[in-house]
Amino acid sequence: MVNVLVIGQGGRESALGRAFLRSPQVGQVFVAPGNAGMPLIGLTPVAINESETAALIAFARTHVALTFVGPEQPLAGGIVDAFEAAGLPVFGPTKALAQLESSKTFAKAFMARHHLPTAQALTVHSLPEAQTALAKFGAPIVIKADGLAAGKGVTVAQTLAAAQAAVTKLYAADAQTPVLLEEYLQGEEASVLAMFNGPKRVLFPLAQDHKRRFDGDAGPNTGGMGAYSPTPQFSAAQQTAAGDLVDQTLAGMAADGLSGCGVLYVGLMFTAAGPKILEYNLRFGDPETQVLLPQVENDFYQLTLDLLAGKAEPLKLDGHTYCGVVAVDPAYPGAGHPYPLVVPDAEQLKYWVPAGVAEMAGGLVSSGGRIFAVIGEGADLAEAQRQAYARMQPLQGALATRSDIGAKGLA
């Protein structure tokens, strides 16, 4: 039996840890730094922050056979490069490859160079330049901070006044920051995820995230309020087109000398003119991971090892649909305060995915942001959605949720 280290602390890392634990080859899964809910689902938190690369390498050298990096910040900081330099097995993209997520302008230039379909865009570097460009672009318009923003760096401005307010706020924080002004696309979004090593890839079913805070896609962008997969509204031709864009992206990486392995997340908009790429992430999505990995019947540890060895085994899926609903602090995406949590019983732990969970005075409390997800499973989306909300009801307490996760797939 071997041990695995997952780097991160949220719901994505809980889902990854659970997938590794299902492998008959894996004895223990450590998560650094993890959260206080993880021991309840069999994971072992390690008190090392995800930014403490030297300490993580020292721990991995003596405790584990494989490290899997969850969040974007350490990837953008070059943690994989450091592990590789230390001769340790690690799954994730190098710093150079992670630029496809860590810089929106880098990603846009990549898409243009490789003729990948995406929205028209312009990068500006000052408030006056942004204001001039907005007057030409008009509204609606999409405004993106160039760097990492934990899924919350995008403003969809429906009016010119809202767009001006958004760029003013960005430049108040940093007077010279690059900001991407992007054409507003209409259509339906999908999350396309693949684990890869060079041109070899393992493609997951399409998923759909719910970024906005409130029902009906109202309110500010968040890190994700819930997700479901598979997505019945997308045709076989659309799913094939999504896979083709993954392959074209991997070919572009190779052409640019961006070698390595990791997870490619393509945010797509299916428009009337065909699919267009909204963004790249170079890691599993959160909350998509929570509804994708339960579908996979493969030994996830072996799947990862095979990719590291340059082999891509086909996915074996259970044929079920999964719907994940996220419980958040009522103030999210703003700051909140600790709320006492209902501790799941043995049955509830099977579908409870802890994220922002802390321990205080001997009990579990929320620690702000997204607190946990509850996963429903069914023969179809309607059944999975019903089950997710039924399972959430006794666990929700004072926390907030959206009530329409999965609605677009049922429309």
Secondary structure per residue as TSV (DSSP state, phi and psi in degrees):
chain	resnum	aa	ss	phi	psi
A	1	M	-	360.0	142.4
A	2	V	E	-116.4	164.8
A	3	N	E	-111.2	152.3
A	4	V	E	-126.8	145.1
A	5	L	E	-112.0	125.4
A	6	V	E	-107.7	127.7
A	7	I	E	-95.5	126.5
A	8	G	E	139.9	-175.3
A	9	Q	-	-147.8	2.7
A	10	G	S	-104.3	-162.1
A	11	G	H	-64.9	-36.6
A	12	R	H	-57.7	-44.9
A	13	E	H	-70.5	-32.1
A	14	S	H	-62.2	-43.3
A	15	A	H	-67.4	-40.5
A	16	L	H	-63.6	-45.9
A	17	G	H	-59.6	-41.5
A	18	R	H	-64.1	-39.2
A	19	A	H	-64.7	-42.1
A	20	F	H	-65.0	-39.0
A	21	L	H	-64.1	-25.7
A	22	R	T	-70.5	-18.0
A	23	S	S	-70.0	131.8
A	24	P	T	-67.4	-10.4
A	25	Q	T	-87.7	-14.8
A	26	V	E	-102.6	128.5
A	27	G	E	-94.0	-42.9
A	28	Q	E	-144.0	141.3
A	29	V	E	-117.0	116.9
A	30	F	E	-92.0	144.8
A	31	V	E	-129.9	123.8
A	32	A	E	-116.4	116.9
A	33	P	E	-88.3	-10.0
A	34	G	-	71.6	-170.4
A	35	N	-	-143.0	168.8
A	36	A	T	-69.5	-13.8
A	37	G	T	-85.2	-18.2
A	38	M	G	-63.2	-37.4
A	39	P	G	-58.3	-26.8
A	40	L	G	-67.1	-23.4
A	41	I	G	-108.9	18.1
A	42	G	T	92.3	5.4
A	43	L	-	-96.9	157.4
A	44	T	E	-117.6	102.1
A	45	P	E	-64.2	147.1
A	46	V	-	-125.8	128.5
A	47	A	S	-78.9	61.2
A	48	I	-	-128.3	123.9
A	49	N	-	-67.3	149.4
A	50	E	T	-64.5	-14.6
A	51	S	T	-90.8	-7.4
A	52	E	-	-90.0	74.9
A	53	T	H	-60.0	-46.4
A	54	A	H	-60.7	-41.7
A	55	A	H	-68.5	-36.9
A	56	L	H	-65.9	-40.7
A	57	I	H	-63.6	-43.4
A	58	A	H	-61.9	-42.0
A	59	F	H	-65.8	-46.8
A	60	A	H	-62.2	-37.0
A	61	R	H	-60.0	-35.0
A	62	T	H	-104.7	-11.0
A	63	H	H	-120.3	-23.7
A	64	V	-	-135.9	160.5
A	65	A	S	-96.7	-17.1
A	66	L	E	-154.2	141.6
A	67	T	E	-117.9	135.6
A	68	F	E	-123.3	123.0
A	69	V	E	-93.7	124.2
A	70	G	-	-87.8	-59.8
A	71	P	S	-86.7	165.4
A	72	E	H	-75.9	-33.4
A	73	Q	H	-60.6	-51.1
A	74	P	H	-65.1	-31.5
A	75	L	H	-64.3	-45.2
A	76	A	H	-64.5	-27.4
A	77	G	T	-82.8	-4.8
A	78	G	T	93.0	25.2
A	79	I	H	-63.5	-35.6
A	80	V	H	-66.3	-41.0
A	81	D	H	-57.5	-42.0
A	82	A	H	-67.6	-42.0
A	83	F	H	-63.6	-43.4
A	84	E	H	-63.7	-39.8
A	85	A	H	-63.7	-29.2
A	86	A	T	-84.8	-0.8
A	87	G	T	75.3	26.1
A	88	L	-	-106.5	136.9
A	89	P	-	-63.6	126.8
A	90	V	E	-146.6	142.0
A	91	F	E	-113.5	117.2
A	92	G	S	162.2	163.9
A	93	P	-	-80.6	152.6
A	94	T	-	-68.5	169.1
A	95	K	H	-59.5	-40.4
A	96	A	H	-63.1	-42.2
A	97	L	H	-70.5	-36.1
A	98	A	H	-66.6	-12.1
A	99	Q	H	-60.5	-24.0
A	100	L	H	-61.4	-22.9
A	101	E	H	-101.4	-40.8
A	102	S	H	-75.2	-14.8
A	103	S	-	-135.3	113.2
A	104	K	H	-62.9	-36.0
A	105	T	H	-69.8	-38.3
A	106	F	H	-59.7	-45.1
A	107	A	H	-64.2	-42.1
A	108	K	H	-63.5	-41.0
A	109	A	H	-64.8	-39.2
A	110	F	H	-60.3	-47.9
A	111	M	H	-62.2	-41.3
A	112	A	H	-64.3	-42.6
A	113	R	H	-63.2	-34.7
A	114	H	T	-106.9	16.3
A	115	H	T	55.4	43.0
A	116	L	-	-93.2	135.0
A	117	P	-	-69.3	128.0
A	118	T	B	-156.4	171.5
A	119	A	-	-70.7	147.9
A	120	Q	-	-64.0	142.6
A	121	A	E	-151.5	160.5
A	122	L	E	-140.1	134.3
A	123	T	E	-98.0	129.9
A	124	V	E	-117.3	159.5
A	125	H	-	-127.6	6.0
A	126	S	S	-155.2	162.4
A	127	L	H	-64.3	-45.3
A	128	P	H	-59.9	-41.7
A	129	E	H	-62.8	-40.9
A	130	A	H	-64.4	-43.7
A	131	Q	H	-63.6	-39.9
A	132	T	H	-64.4	-44.6
A	133	A	H	-65.8	-38.6
A	134	L	H	-62.9	-37.5
A	135	A	H	-61.6	-31.8
A	136	K	H	-81.6	-40.4
A	137	F	H	-68.4	-44.4
A	138	G	-	76.7	-166.0
A	139	A	S	-133.8	156.8
A	140	P	S	-70.9	156.8
A	141	I	E	-150.8	152.3
A	142	V	E	-105.8	131.5
A	143	I	E	-119.4	124.3
A	144	K	E	-125.0	128.5
A	145	A	E	-65.2	142.7
A	146	D	S	-67.9	-37.9
A	147	G	S	-93.9	-164.9
A	148	L	-	-70.8	140.5
A	149	A	-	-144.6	22.2
A	150	A	T	54.3	38.1
A	151	G	T	78.7	1.7
A	152	K	-	-117.4	19.4
A	153	G	-	-97.9	17.9
A	154	V	E	-118.3	131.8
A	155	T	E	-117.7	124.8
A	156	V	E	-99.0	101.5
A	157	A	E	-92.8	119.2
A	158	Q	S	-83.9	-18.6
A	159	T	S	-129.0	159.5
A	160	L	H	-64.5	-34.4
A	161	A	H	-64.5	-41.9
A	162	A	H	-65.6	-37.4
A	163	A	H	-65.8	-43.3
A	164	Q	H	-62.5	-40.5
A	165	A	H	-64.1	-39.0
A	166	A	H	-66.1	-45.8
A	167	V	H	-70.5	-33.6
A	168	T	H	-61.0	-42.1
A	169	K	H	-64.8	-42.3
A	170	L	H	-63.5	-42.5
A	171	Y	H	-80.2	-17.2
A	172	A	H	-68.4	-32.5
A	173	A	H	-78.3	-33.5
A	174	D	-	-155.3	109.3
A	175	A	T	-67.5	-14.1
A	176	Q	T	-123.8	14.9
A	177	T	-	-68.1	140.9
A	178	P	-	-71.2	135.5
A	179	V	E	-129.4	135.4
A	180	L	E	-97.9	124.5
A	181	L	E	-103.1	123.5
A	182	E	E	-130.5	142.2
A	183	E	E	-53.3	136.6
A	184	Y	-	-81.3	122.0
A	185	L	-	-102.9	146.4
A	186	Q	-	-113.2	139.0
A	187	G	S	155.1	-159.0
A	188	E	E	-118.2	136.2
A	189	E	E	-87.8	151.6
A	190	A	E	-142.8	150.5
A	191	S	E	-104.3	123.6
A	192	V	E	-113.3	119.2
A	193	L	E	-124.5	141.1
A	194	A	E	-145.9	139.1
A	195	M	E	-88.9	138.4
A	196	F	E	-144.2	160.2
A	197	N	E	-145.1	108.2
A	198	G	T	60.3	-131.9
A	199	P	T	-80.9	-13.5
A	200	K	E	-76.1	135.8
A	201	R	E	-149.9	155.7
A	202	V	E	-118.6	114.1
A	203	L	E	-96.3	128.7
A	204	F	-	-89.3	161.0
A	205	P	-	-60.9	156.3
A	206	L	-	-63.3	147.0
A	207	A	B	-129.7	165.2
A	208	Q	E	-132.5	124.9
A	209	D	E	-92.6	162.0
A	210	H	-	-123.6	94.5
A	211	K	-	-76.7	-37.0
A	212	R	E	-73.7	152.1
A	213	R	E	-69.4	-36.3
A	214	F	E	-115.8	164.8
A	215	D	G	-51.9	150.5
A	216	G	G	69.9	21.0
A	217	D	G	56.7	44.7
A	218	A	E	-102.7	159.7
A	219	G	E	85.9	-174.8
A	220	P	E	-73.6	159.2
A	221	N	E	-67.3	146.1
A	222	T	-	-127.4	-175.3
A	223	G	S	-73.9	-9.4
A	224	G	-	130.0	123.4
A	225	M	S	-98.7	-2.7
A	226	G	E	158.6	167.5
A	227	A	E	-157.7	164.4
A	228	Y	E	-147.3	158.2
A	229	S	E	-166.3	144.0
A	230	P	S	-68.5	177.5
A	231	T	-	-115.0	99.7
A	232	P	T	-67.5	-18.4
A	233	Q	T	-77.0	-13.8
A	234	F	S	-97.4	134.4
A	235	S	-	-75.2	167.7
A	236	A	H	-60.7	-37.4
A	237	A	H	-64.7	-39.3
A	238	Q	H	-66.7	-39.3
A	239	Q	H	-65.4	-38.2
A	240	T	H	-65.2	-42.3
A	241	A	H	-61.5	-38.4
A	242	A	H	-63.6	-43.8
A	243	G	H	-62.8	-37.6
A	244	D	H	-62.5	-38.1
A	245	L	H	-68.7	-33.9
A	246	V	H	-60.4	-47.6
A	247	D	H	-65.3	-39.6
A	248	Q	H	-64.4	-36.9
A	249	T	H	-65.7	-44.7
A	250	L	H	-63.1	-37.7
A	251	A	H	-65.0	-39.0
A	252	G	H	-64.1	-40.1
A	253	M	H	-57.8	-47.0
A	254	A	H	-62.5	-42.5
A	255	A	H	-62.5	-31.6
A	256	D	T	-89.9	3.4
A	257	G	T	74.2	19.5
A	258	L	-	-91.4	77.6
A	259	S	-	-85.9	160.9
A	260	G	-	136.3	-173.3
A	261	C	E	-124.9	172.4
A	262	G	E	152.8	-156.6
A	263	V	E	-117.9	127.2
A	264	L	E	-103.1	124.6
A	265	Y	E	-114.4	118.4
A	266	V	E	-108.6	115.2
A	267	G	E	-83.1	117.9
A	268	L	E	-113.8	149.3
A	269	M	E	-118.5	119.5
A	270	F	E	-84.0	102.7
A	271	T	E	-98.7	174.4
A	272	A	T	-63.2	-23.8
A	273	A	T	-94.0	8.8
A	274	G	E	109.3	177.2
A	275	P	E	-71.9	139.9
A	276	K	E	-130.4	142.3
A	277	I	E	-82.1	124.2
A	278	L	E	-86.5	-41.0
A	279	E	E	-166.1	162.8
A	280	Y	E	-113.7	141.2
A	281	N	E	-120.5	152.5
A	282	L	S	-114.3	44.0
A	283	R	S	-165.7	167.2
A	284	F	-	-62.4	144.3
A	285	G	-	-78.6	155.6
A	286	D	T	-129.7	107.6
A	287	P	T	-106.6	14.3
A	288	E	H	-61.4	-38.4
A	289	T	H	-54.0	-37.6
A	290	Q	H	-66.6	-21.6
A	291	V	H	-109.7	-10.6
A	292	L	H	-87.4	-49.7
A	293	L	G	-64.4	-33.4
A	294	P	G	-62.7	-20.9
A	295	Q	G	-73.7	-21.5
A	296	V	B	-84.9	121.5
A	297	E	-	-92.0	-13.4
A	298	N	S	-61.4	156.5
A	299	D	-	-69.1	109.2
A	300	F	H	-66.1	-33.8
A	301	Y	H	-63.9	-44.8
A	302	Q	H	-67.3	-38.5
A	303	L	H	-56.6	-43.3
A	304	T	H	-69.0	-44.3
A	305	L	H	-59.3	-43.1
A	306	D	H	-60.2	-44.0
A	307	L	H	-63.1	-41.2
A	308	L	H	-60.2	-29.5
A	309	A	T	-88.5	3.7
A	310	G	T	85.5	18.5
A	311	K	-	-117.1	139.5
A	312	A	-	-119.7	103.9
A	313	E	-	-82.5	140.0
A	314	P	-	-61.6	146.1
A	315	L	-	-73.3	140.1
A	316	K	-	-107.6	120.2
A	317	L	B	-110.2	151.4
A	318	D	-	-82.9	-6.9
A	319	G	-	80.0	2.8
A	320	H	-	-92.8	162.8
A	321	T	E	-105.6	141.8
A	322	Y	E	-124.5	137.1
A	323	C	E	-127.5	124.4
A	324	G	E	-113.9	127.1
A	325	V	E	-112.0	130.5
A	326	V	E	-100.6	130.8
A	327	A	E	-95.5	129.0
A	328	V	E	-125.5	162.0
A	329	D	-	-59.0	137.3
A	330	P	T	-56.4	-24.2
A	331	A	T	-85.6	-7.9
A	332	Y	T	-57.3	137.6
A	333	P	T	-83.7	10.7
A	334	G	S	-79.9	176.7
A	335	A	-	-74.5	149.4
A	336	G	-	-128.3	-152.6
A	337	H	-	-145.4	164.9
A	338	P	-	-65.3	134.4
A	339	Y	-	-118.6	138.7
A	340	P	B	-64.3	140.7
A	341	L	-	-107.4	148.1
A	342	V	-	-74.5	124.3
A	343	V	-	-80.7	121.1
A	344	P	-	-63.9	146.8
A	345	D	-	-81.8	-179.1
A	346	A	T	-58.7	-39.1
A	347	E	T	-70.6	-43.3
A	348	Q	G	-65.2	-30.1
A	349	L	G	-62.8	-21.8
A	350	K	G	-67.0	-24.1
A	351	Y	T	-126.3	11.6
A	352	W	E	-98.1	129.3
A	353	V	E	-121.5	100.9
A	354	P	E	-73.9	144.8
A	355	A	S	-134.7	-85.5
A	356	G	S	-87.1	65.6
A	357	V	E	-115.7	129.2
A	358	A	E	-126.5	171.2
A	359	E	E	-118.2	133.7
A	360	M	E	-145.1	126.7
A	361	A	T	51.2	40.2
A	362	G	T	82.5	-1.2
A	363	G	E	-125.3	161.5
A	364	L	E	-83.5	137.3
A	365	V	E	-135.2	162.0
A	366	S	E	-76.1	150.7
A	367	S	-	-121.6	28.9
A	368	G	S	90.6	156.1
A	369	G	S	72.1	-138.7
A	370	R	E	-85.5	126.3
A	371	I	E	-97.0	-50.8
A	372	F	E	-160.5	165.0
A	373	A	E	-118.9	154.2
A	374	V	E	-121.9	133.4
A	375	I	E	-109.8	128.5
A	376	G	E	-103.9	150.0
A	377	E	E	-134.1	139.9
A	378	G	E	-161.5	174.1
A	379	A	S	-69.2	-23.6
A	380	D	S	-145.8	176.7
A	381	L	H	-65.4	-38.8
A	382	A	H	-59.3	-42.9
A	383	E	H	-68.8	-41.8
A	384	A	H	-63.0	-40.6
A	385	Q	H	-65.5	-45.7
A	386	R	H	-58.2	-44.5
A	387	Q	H	-66.9	-40.5
A	388	A	H	-59.8	-46.1
A	389	Y	H	-72.7	-32.6
A	390	A	H	-65.9	-38.5
A	391	R	H	-72.9	-31.2
A	392	M	H	-69.4	-36.4
A	393	Q	H	-52.3	-49.3
A	394	P	H	-76.7	-9.6
A	395	L	H	-105.3	-15.3
A	396	Q	H	-68.4	-42.0
A	397	G	T	57.9	-130.8
A	398	A	T	-85.6	0.8
A	399	L	-	-78.4	167.7
A	400	A	B	-112.0	151.4
A	401	T	-	-140.3	167.1
A	402	R	-	-89.1	150.0
A	403	S	S	-102.4	6.2
A	404	D	-	-126.0	26.8
A	405	I	T	-65.1	123.3
A	406	G	T	96.4	-4.6
A	407	A	H	-61.0	-37.9
A	408	K	H	-65.9	-33.7
A	409	G	H	-71.9	-18.2
A	410	L	H	-99.0	-8.5
A	411	A	-	-66.7	360.0
